[in-house]
Amino acid sequence: MDVLLRGGPGDGRVIPGGGETVVWQACLYEITGEYGHHRHGSNLRIYRHRPDCCQHHGRGSEDRGE
């Protein structure tokens, strides 16, 4: 199954995946209840970028970018 990524560095990309989360180039995307349209006419489940996977949120020494 292909999914559509929204937000973050993978915004607009269509990748193979499924389940609750997908990973694209070290970024985490979570499933939403939304569907988007692929240029070939098919509906794809939208996965939204988790901003805390790439941004600093005060986690001290554990806070490292990929």
C-alpha positions in Angstrom: 0.0 0.0 0.0 1.3 3.5 -0.8 0.8 6.4 1.6 1.0 10.2 1.1 3.3 12.2 3.5 2.3 15.7 4.7 4.6 18.1 6.4 8.3 17.9 7.2 11.0 17.2 4.6 8.9 14.4 2.9 5.9 16.7 2.2 4.0 15.5 -0.9 6.0 12.3 -1.3 4.2 9.0 -2.0 6.0 6.0 -0.3 5.1 2.4 0.4 4.0 1.8 3.9 1.2 1.2 6.4 0.4 0.8 10.0 0.3 3.5 12.7 3.6 5.1 11.7 6.0 5.2 8.7 9.7 6.4 8.6 11.1 8.3 5.7 14.8 9.4 5.8 14.9 9.3 9.7 11.6 11.3 10.0 8.6 9.8 11.7 5.1 10.2 10.2 1.8 9.2 11.9 -1.4 8.0 10.3 -4.3 10.4 10.1 -8.0 9.8 9.3 -7.5 11.8 6.1 -7.2 10.7 2.5 -5.4 12.5 -0.4 -5.5 12.1 -4.1 -2.6 10.6 -6.1 -1.9 12.0 -9.6 -3.0 8.7 -11.0 -6.4 9.1 -9.4 -6.1 6.8 -6.5 -6.9 7.8 -2.9 -4.0 7.5 -0.5 -4.0 7.5 3.3 -2.3 10.6 4.7 0.5 10.4 7.2 1.4 13.6 9.1 5.0 14.5 10.1 5.7 14.5 13.8 7.4 17.8 14.5 9.1 16.5 17.7 11.2 14.0 15.6 13.3 16.7 14.1 13.0 19.7 16.4 14.5 20.5 19.8 12.0 20.0 22.7 14.3 20.3 25.7 15.3 16.7 26.0 18.9 17.6 27.0 21.6 15.3 25.9 19.2 13.0 24.1 18.2 15.8 21.7 20.2 15.1 18.6 19.2 15.8 15.0 19.6 13.1 12.3 
